[in-house]
Amino acid sequence: MPISLTRRSALLAGVSAPVALAAPLPSLADGHGAKTGPMSNARRFKVGALEVSTLLAGTTPREEPHKIFGLNVSEEEFKKASAENFIPDDMAQFYFTPTVVNTGSEVILFDTGLAADGTSAALAEAGYSPEDVTHVVITHMHGDHIGGLMKDGTPTFANAAYITGQVEYDHWAAAGNERFDGNVKPLAEKMTFLGDGDSVASGITAMAAFGHTPGHMTYMLESEGKQLLIGADMTNHYVWSLAYPDWEVRFDMDKAAAAATRRKVLGMLAADKVPMIGYHMPFPGLGYVQSRDDGFRYVPVSYQFM
C-alpha cells in the first residue's frame, strides 16, 4: 500500500526527529548519569575519552558595556562594531560558566562561579554533587571564579584537592584581598601550585595566559587526538574582546599583556582549529576561532560535538 506523506505529516516528522539526537551521553563515572530531558544549565560532550560539561552558574545583564569593553576606541567605533554583529551597544549579557572534566577516575571542576548555590545547581543538572568533585582548578582569583569555593564559611567541595597557578596565588596572597582571604586562604593546605606546562592530570596541561590577572592560566585538554582549550577569561566577550583583541577591557589588570595574550592564543586556536570554552561566552560557552582581517571571529558550536 503506498504511503501518502502530507505537508502536515512531514512537518510533524521533522519536529519529532531530533528527540533521539538529544539523548544525553553516558557518564564515565559510576552513579553520575545526567538526568534525562533538556539540560538548560549544563551541556555535556566528549573530547576523545574525556567527558566535559559546561555549567551555567549564572547570567546577568550589564548596562553601558562601552565602560567595560573597548576603552581605547571611540563611541562611534564601538557602536559600529556592535551593529555589524547584531548586538545592542547599550547592554551586555554576562555568562559565568565553570567546566567539569570527568577523566574516568577524577571529576575536575574548573572555577566555581559567583556563589556556591548557582554552581551546585548547575552541577546537579550535569549529574554531579559537590561531594563528587575530586579536584578544583582555579584559573585566576577574580571573585566570579572563586565565589563558589565556600558557603557560610564551609568548603563547598568537601572531598576536593585544589590546584592553581603559583604566580596567581602569590599575587593575591600579598594583595590583602578580602574575597581571596575568605575563600581561598582557608584551603591553602589542600592546594597544589603549578606553572606553565605543568600537568593537572593525564591529558590536561596548564598554559600561562598572563594579563587579565598576573598569573591567569588556561588549560589544554588532549585525548585520542582531540584538543580543547579551557580559556577562562583570556577573552571575555565574543565581539568586544575576541573579535577585537586590541580593545582594552576594564577587568584586565595589565591591558597590554592581556591584548598580547589574546593575539597569541586566539591565533593558535584559529591556525590549529582547536575549539575553546570561554567562561563568559554565550552559553554553552563552546566555539571555534576564525581569523578575520586584523582580528578574529567567534563561531559557536552547533552539532559538532553530538
QUIHUTA-V903321 format. One record per residue. N is the residue number from 1. OMEGA is omega in radians with two decimals (none if undefined). Layout:
N|OMEGA ; N|OMEGA
This chain:
1|-3.12 ; 2|3.13 ; 3|3.11 ; 4|-3.12 ; 5|3.12 ; 6|3.10 ; 7|-3.14 ; 8|-3.13 ; 9|3.09 ; 10|3.12 ; 11|3.13 ; 12|3.09 ; 13|3.12 ; 14|-3.14 ; 15|-3.03 ; 16|-3.03 ; 17|-3.07 ; 18|-3.08 ; 19|-3.12 ; 20|-3.13 ; 21|-3.06 ; 22|-3.13 ; 23|-3.10 ; 24|3.07 ; 25|3.04 ; 26|-3.13 ; 27|3.08 ; 28|-3.06 ; 29|3.14 ; 30|3.07 ; 31|-3.08 ; 32|3.11 ; 33|3.13 ; 34|-3.13 ; 35|-3.13 ; 36|-3.13 ; 37|-3.10 ; 38|-3.13 ; 39|-2.98 ; 40|-3.08 ; 41|3.07 ; 42|3.12 ; 43|-3.02 ; 44|3.14 ; 45|-3.10 ; 46|2.94 ; 47|-2.98 ; 48|3.14 ; 49|-3.12 ; 50|3.04 ; 51|-3.05 ; 52|3.07 ; 53|2.98 ; 54|-3.01 ; 55|3.06 ; 56|-3.09 ; 57|3.11 ; 58|3.06 ; 59|-3.08 ; 60|3.06 ; 61|3.06 ; 62|3.10 ; 63|3.09 ; 64|-3.09 ; 65|3.13 ; 66|3.02 ; 67|3.11 ; 68|-3.05 ; 69|3.09 ; 70|-3.11 ; 71|-3.09 ; 72|3.09 ; 73|-3.08 ; 74|3.07 ; 75|-3.14 ; 76|3.14 ; 77|3.12 ; 78|3.13 ; 79|-3.13 ; 80|-3.14 ; 81|3.12 ; 82|-3.12 ; 83|-3.14 ; 84|-3.14 ; 85|3.00 ; 86|3.07 ; 87|3.13 ; 88|3.13 ; 89|-3.11 ; 90|-3.13 ; 91|3.03 ; 92|3.03 ; 93|-3.13 ; 94|3.08 ; 95|-3.13 ; 96|-2.86 ; 97|2.94 ; 98|-3.13 ; 99|3.03 ; 100|3.04 ; 101|3.12 ; 102|-3.10 ; 103|-3.02 ; 104|3.08 ; 105|3.10 ; 106|3.00 ; 107|-2.96 ; 108|3.12 ; 109|3.09 ; 110|-3.14 ; 111|-2.91 ; 112|3.05 ; 113|-3.12 ; 114|-3.06 ; 115|-3.04 ; 116|-3.02 ; 117|-3.12 ; 118|-3.14 ; 119|3.13 ; 120|3.12 ; 121|3.11 ; 122|3.05 ; 123|-3.14 ; 124|3.11 ; 125|3.07 ; 126|3.10 ; 127|-3.11 ; 128|2.93 ; 129|3.09 ; 130|-3.13 ; 131|3.13 ; 132|-3.05 ; 133|-3.13 ; 134|-3.13 ; 135|3.00 ; 136|3.09 ; 137|3.11 ; 138|-3.11 ; 139|3.06 ; 140|-2.86 ; 141|3.01 ; 142|-2.99 ; 143|-3.12 ; 144|3.07 ; 145|3.14 ; 146|-3.04 ; 147|-3.10 ; 148|-3.13 ; 149|-3.07 ; 150|2.96 ; 151|-3.12 ; 152|3.08 ; 153|-3.12 ; 154|3.12 ; 155|-3.14 ; 156|-3.05 ; 157|-2.90 ; 158|-3.05 ; 159|-2.98 ; 160|2.81 ; 161|-3.02 ; 162|-3.09 ; 163|3.06 ; 164|3.14 ; 165|-3.13 ; 166|-3.13 ; 167|-3.11 ; 168|-3.12 ; 169|-3.09 ; 170|3.12 ; 171|-3.05 ; 172|3.10 ; 173|-3.14 ; 174|-2.97 ; 175|-3.09 ; 176|-3.12 ; 177|-3.03 ; 178|-3.12 ; 179|3.09 ; 180|-3.10 ; 181|-3.10 ; 182|-3.01 ; 183|-3.02 ; 184|-3.08 ; 185|3.14 ; 186|-3.11 ; 187|-2.99 ; 188|-3.10 ; 189|3.13 ; 190|-2.99 ; 191|3.03 ; 192|-3.08 ; 193|-3.12 ; 194|3.12 ; 195|-3.11 ; 196|3.10 ; 197|3.13 ; 198|-3.05 ; 199|3.00 ; 200|3.09 ; 201|3.14 ; 202|3.12 ; 203|3.13 ; 204|-3.01 ; 205|3.10 ; 206|3.08 ; 207|3.13 ; 208|3.10 ; 209|-3.00 ; 210|3.09 ; 211|3.06 ; 212|2.90 ; 213|-3.05 ; 214|-3.11 ; 215|-3.10 ; 216|-3.11 ; 217|2.93 ; 218|-3.07 ; 219|3.13 ; 220|3.03 ; 221|3.09 ; 222|3.12 ; 223|3.07 ; 224|3.10 ; 225|3.11 ; 226|3.12 ; 227|3.01 ; 228|3.12 ; 229|2.92 ; 230|-2.92 ; 231|-3.14 ; 232|-3.08 ; 233|3.03 ; 234|2.95 ; 235|-2.94 ; 236|2.86 ; 237|-2.98 ; 238|3.05 ; 239|-2.94 ; 240|3.08 ; 241|-3.10 ; 242|-3.09 ; 243|-3.13 ; 244|-2.98 ; 245|-3.14 ; 246|3.09 ; 247|-3.11 ; 248|-3.13 ; 249|-3.07 ; 250|-3.04 ; 251|3.11 ; 252|-3.06 ; 253|3.03 ; 254|-2.96 ; 255|3.12 ; 256|3.13 ; 257|3.13 ; 258|3.12 ; 259|3.11 ; 260|3.10 ; 261|3.12 ; 262|-3.12 ; 263|-3.10 ; 264|-3.03 ; 265|3.13 ; 266|3.08 ; 267|3.10 ; 268|-3.13 ; 269|-3.14 ; 270|-3.09 ; 271|-3.06 ; 272|-3.13 ; 273|3.12 ; 274|3.09 ; 275|-3.13 ; 276|2.92 ; 277|3.08 ; 278|-3.05 ; 279|-3.10 ; 280|3.06 ; 281|3.07 ; 282|-3.08 ; 283|0.31 ; 284|3.03 ; 285|-3.01 ; 286|-3.14 ; 287|3.12 ; 288|3.12 ; 289|3.13 ; 290|3.07 ; 291|-3.11 ; 292|3.12 ; 293|3.14 ; 294|-3.12 ; 295|-3.05 ; 296|3.07 ; 297|3.11 ; 298|3.12 ; 299|-3.11 ; 300|3.13 ; 301|2.98 ; 302|-3.12 ; 303|-3.06 ; 304|-3.05 ; 305|-3.13 ; 306|none
